[in-house]
Amino acid sequence: MIVADAGPIIAFARIGRLDLLQQVVGELIIPEAVYDDLVIKGKGRAGAAEVERSTWIHRKAVTNRAALAGLPPYLHLGEREAIVLAQELGAQLLIDERRGRNHAAEWGLQVLGSLRILAEAKRRGFLTQVKPIVEAMCTVGYWIDEELIPPLLGETGEADT
């Protein structure tokens, strides 16, 4: 079971590859705040309609509202809800933003990011190369820490490509 923040969904949607995310994860659970960010506030943007119609992305409300107060307010509400929901469900958390990842790890959550999804996609044979997908994400304005790219390419056998 994987709970997702908006960032990775946006990354894959911007490059038209939500299908790749679905192939790797099967199903995602998103909290209400992430749904609102993607579908309501994001109306007309990449991925909004796909998330709204999706049969593999499911909305779920956070029940422990008090736990949200235990996370710093500089995290977006969607990040905070995703962290709390993943904890409530005993799920992995798909999130790219470093501060959110750090807090999730402090809470004992297993954290995944978009680059881990790409490595898994290649391992399973859904991709022949990761590098063009990473480049596409960067081209559409999705920020990826440049220090993470060489280890990813080394792991996927693309260090020299």
N, C-alpha and C positions, 0 to 999 in steps of 0.2 A: 504494500500500500504506500502510495506517494502523495504527499500534499505539496502543492506548488504555490509559489509566489508568482506575481505577474511577470517579472522580468524574463525568465526563460520562455514563457509562452509568447511574449512579445518578440523575443529574439527569433524564434522559429517562425512566427507568423510574418514578420517583416520580410523574410527571405522566401516566403511561400512554402515552408517545409513543416507545417504542423503535422503532416502525415508521418514524417520521420520521428518526431517526438512521440506520436501515438504508437508507432511500431515498436519503439524501445520500451516505453512505460506501460503500454496497454491502456490503463485508466489513470486519471488524475483526479484528485479531490482539491477543490479550491474553496477558501473561506469566502464569506459574503463580501468582505471588503475588496478582495481580489476580483471577484465577479463584477462588482460595481466599477472598479478601475478599468477593467477590460471591456465590459459591455456597455455600461451606462455612460461613464465619463469618456470612454474610448470609442463611442459610437462613430462609425465611419472610418475608423483607423484599422490597420492591418490586424486581423484576428478577431475583431469584435463580433462580427456576424457568425464566424466559425465557432467561437466559444459559445455564443448564445444558442446555436443549433446543435451543438455537439452532443453525441451520445456517449462519449468516452471521457468527458470532463464533467464532473459532478460537483454541485455546490453543497456545502455543509456549513452550518452555523457553529461558531465557537460557543460552547456552553459555559466555560469557566471565564466569565468576563473579568473577574477580579485578577486573574493571571495576567491580563493585558497590562495592568498597572505595574507589574513586575518587570516590564521591558521599557527601555528608555523611549521618551517621546520623539527623539530624533529619528527613530525608525518609522517608516510609513506605516499607517494602520494595516495595510495589506500584509506587510512583512510581519508585524506583530501578531496579527490573527493567524497567519500561516504557521508561525512558530508554535503558538499555543495549540492550534488544531492538530499539528503533527504530534505534539506531546500528548494531547488527549487521546489520540487514536493509536499511539505507539507506532507511528508511520515514519518513513524517511521524509526528508524535506528537500525539495528542489528549489534552490534559491541561488542567485549569483552575487548579490550585493554583499560585499565583504563584512560590513558591520553586522548585518543580519545573520550571516553565516557564523560569525564569531559568537554571537549571543546564542544561536541555536546549539552550537557545539558546547557552550557552557551549560546549557540545559540538558546535555547528554543526548542530543538528537544526532542521528546519522544524516549528514548533509551531502547532497549531490548538487552539481552545477551543470550548466549547458555543455561544457567541455567534456564532462564525464559521460553525458548522454551521447555525444558525438563519438567518443572512443568506444562506447558500447555498441553503437550503431555499426561501426566498422567491424568490430569483433564478431558481430552476428551476421555480417554480410549484407547489411542494408545500405552500406556506402562502400565505394572502392577507395575514396580519398576523403579525409577529414579537412585538409588544408583549404580547399575551395569553399567549403561551408563556413569555416572560421573567417576567411577573407570576405565572404558575402555578408556575414553578420557585421563585421567591422565597416564595410562599405555602406551599409544602411544605417550606420550610426549607433550600433549596439556596442557599448564599451566592454572590451575584454582586456584584462591585465596582460600586457605583453610578456611579462615574465612567465606566464602560465603556458604560453603557446609552444616554445621549444620543447619542454618536457612532454607535452601532449603529442607533438609530432614525432618525438623519439619513441614514445610508447606505441604509437600506431605505425611505426616503420616508415615515416615520411620525413625524417629529419633532413634528408638531402634533396627533397623535392622542391 
